[in-house]
Amino acid sequence: MLRTSLDQAYIKRTIRPLYGWSQTTPTHTYLDPDWDRSVDIYPGMVMMKGEGDTVTLIDDTGHPYGLAGLFVGGYDIDEVKDQGVNAFATWVLAPDAQFEILAPAFDTDETWEEPSDGTITLVHAQTVGDAQGKLVPAGVANASDRPVARLISVVSDSKIVVGGLVGTQ
């Protein structure tokens, strides 16, 4: 459930499990209390693991851990701050999990293309700047050194489907 004010009742979560109810579950983590909220976090953006059970938005030093399940500043919604504790849901993708990801959780300025030759397009995370944490195609400058997922389909300019790393790890 997404708790918003009435003037934001139209907002939808930007990550939606398609194959996730038995393929993956959100991991109980805590948003790093040192996170400065300098970049808005939308559900579906990439988190990295910190000390203990903490997570923070991925940067150029970390490795992808999972996908954010909550808003932290995106659309002026801060579910973590509103609940009064740093509890944070992080979706860790199993190999057969699939999720719809809505913009702005992925970088719409990049070219998203499905290969038609049987190959797999790996999905990485942007590690710096305004797009930090957003999903990006492999080969983009300042992308994470490890993939986060694989591209299943490009539904529209504002929606992609990603899946776990079956046979690509």
N, C-alpha and C positions, 0 to 999 in steps of 0.2 A: 504494500500500500504506500502511496506517495501522499504525504500530508502537505498541502499547500493552502494558501489563502484562496478565497473564491475567485479573485481576479486571475489566478493562475491555474484554475481547475482543468484547463485544456492541455496542460503539459503532460507528456508521457515520459516514462523512464527510457533512456537511450540505449539500454541493453535488454534484450528479451530472449530467454532460453527457448530454443526450438527443440533440440534434443538435449535435455539437461536434467530432467527429473530423476533419472537413474544413472545418467552418464557423468554428471558432475554436481557438486553442491557448493553453495557459497561457504567459504572458509571463514570462521570467526577470527577476526584480527582486530587490531586497534590502529586508528590513524595516529601516526607519530605526533606526539604533542608538540614537537618542535616545527611541524609543518607550518610555514608562514602564510599559507593561503594566497601566495602571489600569483598562482595560476588556478583558474577554476577547474574543478574535477567534475566531469560528467560520468555517469554510469557507462561502463564500456571502455574507459581509458585505462592505460596500463599502470599497474602498481608494482613496486619492487619491495622486497622484504627488508626490514630493518632489524634492529636488535629485538630478540624475543619474539613476541607476537605482533610487532608493529609493522605497518606498511606506510609507504609514502609514494608520491608520484615518481615514476622512473626518471632517472637523470643519466648523465653520461658515465657514471661510475658503477651503476647497478645492472642487474639482470632481471628480465621480466619474471614476475611471480604470478600474476593473475590480473583479472579485469575488475575494475571498481564496480561495486554494486550500488553505491549511493552518490547523491549529489553533495558536493562540498563547494558551494559558491556558484555553481552553474545555474543560470536563470534566477540568480539571487536566492537560491534555496541552499541551505546548509543543514542537511539532515543530522550530521554529527553534532554540530553546535546546538541544534534545537532539542536533541534528546538528552543533552547534559553529560554525556560520557563519550569517550573516544571509540566506542564499539563501531566496527566497520566491517561490512561484508565484502569479501574478495572472491570472485569466481575463479577457481583454478581449473583450467580446462583439461578434461580427460581426453584421450585420443579420439573418441567418437562423439564428443559434445559439439553442438552447433548453436550459434547465437546470431540473432539479428542485431546489428549495431547501427544506430541512427546518428546522423550528424547532430551535433558537433563533436561526437566522441571519436570520429575518424577525420583525417585531414582531407577535406573536399577539394583543396587546391592541387592535390596530387592526382595523377592519372591512374585510375583503377580499371584494370582490364582483366577479364577472365581469359586464360589461355585456351585455345581450341585444339592444341596438339597433344593433349594428354599429360602435360606437365603441371606442376603445382606452383602457384604463386604464394610465396611465404609473406606473412604480414609481420612487420616489426613495429616498434614504437619510436616516436620522435623523442629525443632526449633533451632538447634545449629550446629556448624561446617560447613564443606564445602558443606554439603547437605541442609543447612538452606533454608527453603522456598520450597523445593521440595516435591512433593506429595509422601506419603508413605502409606502402608497398616496399618490398625489398629493394635495396639500391638507392634509397633516398638519402641525401646528405644528413648527417647527424642522427641516423637511425640507430636503434639498439643493435649491439653486436650479435645478439641471439634472437631468433624469431619468437613471436608470441603465439601465432596461430597460422592457419592456412586459409587462403581465400576460397570460399565455396562459390559465391556468386555476387555479382553486382546487380542489385535489384533496381536501383535508381541512383540519381546524383546524391541522394540523402540517405540511402540505406544499402548496407552490404551484409552479407552473411559470412561468418568466419567459423572455422572448426578447429578442433584440437589437432595436434601434430602427429597424425597417423603415419607411421613409417618415415618420418622426416627428421626424427630427433638424432 
